[in-house]
Amino acid sequence: MKTELYNTLRERNLLTEETLVTAQLPTQIFGGTWVEKIVETHWSRRIPADRIHTIEGMPPERFAKSYDIRPDGTAKVYKKRGRKPKNKTE
């Protein structure tokens, strides 16, 4: 995952402690040795952006697209519709 996309998802609070991510993390196996293994775990700030493979079962780009965020981390600003408040019309 790109760092810009990761930062945007964190700023919008889309990555929380309850979010399931699949990431490549060091894991201790039988015998006490450490290996890099792809595991599904809850998101934490200690997981680097480049180690995350999926978020909630989707690739990070697809997860971001569901919230109208582009894969590079930018988002389109929509014009608000409806009546304007009185203090803005004066």
C-alpha positions in Angstrom: 0.0 0.0 0.0 1.2 3.5 -0.7 2.1 5.7 2.2 -0.1 8.6 1.0 -3.2 6.3 0.9 -2.3 4.9 4.4 -2.0 8.4 5.8 -5.4 9.5 4.3 -7.1 6.4 5.7 -5.7 7.1 9.1 -6.7 10.8 9.0 -10.3 9.9 8.1 -10.4 7.3 10.9 -11.1 4.5 8.5 -8.4 2.4 10.1 -9.4 1.7 13.7 -8.5 -0.9 16.3 -11.4 -3.1 15.1 -10.3 -3.1 11.5 -9.1 -6.5 10.2 -6.1 -6.4 8.0 -4.0 -9.1 6.4 -0.3 -8.2 6.7 3.1 -9.7 6.5 4.4 -9.7 10.1 7.2 -11.5 12.1 5.7 -14.5 13.8 7.3 -16.9 16.3 6.8 -20.6 15.3 7.4 -23.9 17.0 11.0 -24.0 18.3 11.2 -20.3 19.0 12.4 -19.1 15.6 11.0 -16.0 14.0 9.7 -16.0 10.4 7.8 -13.5 8.2 4.3 -14.8 7.7 1.1 -13.4 6.3 -1.5 -13.2 9.1 -4.9 -11.7 9.6 -5.0 -9.4 12.6 -6.5 -6.2 13.9 -4.9 -3.0 12.7 -2.4 -1.2 15.0 -0.1 1.8 14.4 2.9 -0.5 14.6 2.1 -2.1 11.2 3.9 -0.3 8.4 2.0 0.7 5.3 4.1 -1.5 2.9 3.3 -4.7 4.9 -0.5 -4.4 4.6 -2.0 -6.7 1.9 -5.7 -6.4 2.5 -8.1 -4.3 4.6 -11.4 -6.0 5.6 -10.8 -8.6 2.9 -10.3 -6.1 0.1 -7.1 -4.7 -1.5 -6.4 -1.2 0.0 -7.2 0.5 -3.3 -10.6 -1.1 -3.5 -11.3 -0.3 0.2 -10.4 3.4 -0.4 -12.5 3.5 -3.6 -15.6 2.7 -1.5 -15.0 5.9 0.4 -14.3 8.0 -2.8 -10.6 8.1 -2.2 -8.2 7.6 -5.1 -5.3 5.1 -4.9 -2.8 8.0 -4.5 -4.6 9.2 -1.4 -6.4 12.2 -2.8 -10.2 12.7 -2.6 -12.5 14.9 -4.7 -14.2 17.7 -2.8 -17.9 17.9 -3.5 -19.9 21.1 -3.6 -22.5 21.1 -0.8 -26.1 21.1 -2.1 -29.2 22.6 -0.5 -30.0 25.8 1.3 -27.1 27.9 2.5 -27.1 29.2 6.1 -28.1 32.9 6.5 -24.7 34.0 7.7 -23.1 32.8 4.4 -25.7 34.5 2.1 -25.2 38.0 3.5 
